Amino acid sequence: AGRVLFNGFPTGVEVSDAMVHGGPFPATSDARGTSVGTGAIERFLRPVCFQNTPQVLLPDVLKDSNPLQITRLVNGQLTQAQI
């Protein structure tokens, strides 16, 4: 989920905890979800699996060599080391 915008202007609507659509009747008949705010991030999240993907095709943040030197949780331990 998200927006990629070229040669234009965003809506100016900020994603924040306070921004929601939904609530009791008559606002909506289903208060479990929203299309805006941080609640929408969870609602529209699309998990992606890279099973058996060659390292050369993975995004840098997922490579075993950790070229970006980011801190990752590996086997329950925070580390910046290669796997």
Secondary structure in CASP SS format (residue, H / E / C, confidence):
PFRMAT SS
TARGET T0000
AUTHOR 0000-0000-0000
METHOD secondary structure of the structure
MODEL  1
A C 1.00
G C 1.00
R C 1.00
V C 1.00
L C 1.00
F C 1.00
N C 1.00
G C 1.00
F C 1.00
P C 1.00
T C 1.00
G C 1.00
V C 1.00
E C 1.00
V C 1.00
S C 1.00
D C 1.00
A C 1.00
M C 1.00
V C 1.00
H C 1.00
G C 1.00
G C 1.00
P C 1.00
F C 1.00
P C 1.00
A C 1.00
T C 1.00
S C 1.00
D C 1.00
A C 1.00
R C 1.00
G C 1.00
T C 1.00
S C 1.00
V C 1.00
G H 1.00
T H 1.00
G H 1.00
A H 1.00
I H 1.00
E H 1.00
R H 1.00
F C 1.00
L C 1.00
R C 1.00
P C 1.00
V C 1.00
C C 1.00
F C 1.00
Q C 1.00
N C 1.00
T C 1.00
P C 1.00
Q H 1.00
V H 1.00
L H 1.00
L C 1.00
P C 1.00
D H 1.00
V H 1.00
L H 1.00
K C 1.00
D C 1.00
S C 1.00
N C 1.00
P C 1.00
L C 1.00
Q C 1.00
I C 1.00
T C 1.00
R E 1.00
L E 1.00
V E 1.00
N C 1.00
G C 1.00
Q E 1.00
L E 1.00
T E 1.00
Q C 1.00
A C 1.00
Q C 1.00
I C 1.00
END
